[in-house]
Amino acid sequence: MKELFPLKQVNGFIFSLLLTVIALSVYFLDMSFNVAMTILLVTAFIQAGVQLVLFMHAGESEDKSSIYTATYYGIAIALVTVFGSLLTMIWGYM
């Protein structure tokens, strides 16, 4: 019976709830902008990793290296797009 219980998923759900409570505490506690944004970004990236590995089963397939490679490529493209937009529209470089 123990092998049928989804212990990893339950632990991941509890960890996701804990990360959500930490991120929600930023709203209720009076923090500076830099501290609040750091906490929110760190919890968001950890939450995304937990969701990807535990609930989307990224590490359980035969082709997990290509899944992780595509994920890293998507993150790189997103970062280039965001920072490129900031560079041209806000910081004034063209």
HUDADA-V908767 format. One record per residue. N is the residue number from 1. OMEGA is omega in whole degrees, -180 to 180 (NA if undefined). Layout:
n->N omega->OMEGA
n->N omega->OMEGA
This chain:
n->1 omega->-178
n->2 omega->-179
n->3 omega->179
n->4 omega->-179
n->5 omega->-177
n->6 omega->-176
n->7 omega->179
n->8 omega->-179
n->9 omega->178
n->10 omega->177
n->11 omega->177
n->12 omega->178
n->13 omega->179
n->14 omega->177
n->15 omega->177
n->16 omega->177
n->17 omega->178
n->18 omega->177
n->19 omega->177
n->20 omega->178
n->21 omega->178
n->22 omega->179
n->23 omega->179
n->24 omega->178
n->25 omega->177
n->26 omega->180
n->27 omega->-174
n->28 omega->179
n->29 omega->-179
n->30 omega->-178
n->31 omega->174
n->32 omega->-177
n->33 omega->-178
n->34 omega->179
n->35 omega->-179
n->36 omega->-180
n->37 omega->177
n->38 omega->179
n->39 omega->-179
n->40 omega->-180
n->41 omega->-180
n->42 omega->-180
n->43 omega->179
n->44 omega->-180
n->45 omega->176
n->46 omega->179
n->47 omega->179
n->48 omega->177
n->49 omega->178
n->50 omega->180
n->51 omega->-178
n->52 omega->-174
n->53 omega->-173
n->54 omega->-172
n->55 omega->176
n->56 omega->173
n->57 omega->-178
n->58 omega->-177
n->59 omega->-174
n->60 omega->-176
n->61 omega->178
n->62 omega->-174
n->63 omega->-174
n->64 omega->178
n->65 omega->178
n->66 omega->176
n->67 omega->179
n->68 omega->178
n->69 omega->178
n->70 omega->178
n->71 omega->178
n->72 omega->177
n->73 omega->178
n->74 omega->177
n->75 omega->179
n->76 omega->179
n->77 omega->179
n->78 omega->179
n->79 omega->178
n->80 omega->180
n->81 omega->-178
n->82 omega->-178
n->83 omega->174
n->84 omega->177
n->85 omega->177
n->86 omega->-178
n->87 omega->-177
n->88 omega->-173
n->89 omega->-175
n->90 omega->-175
n->91 omega->171
n->92 omega->177
n->93 omega->178
n->94 omega->NA
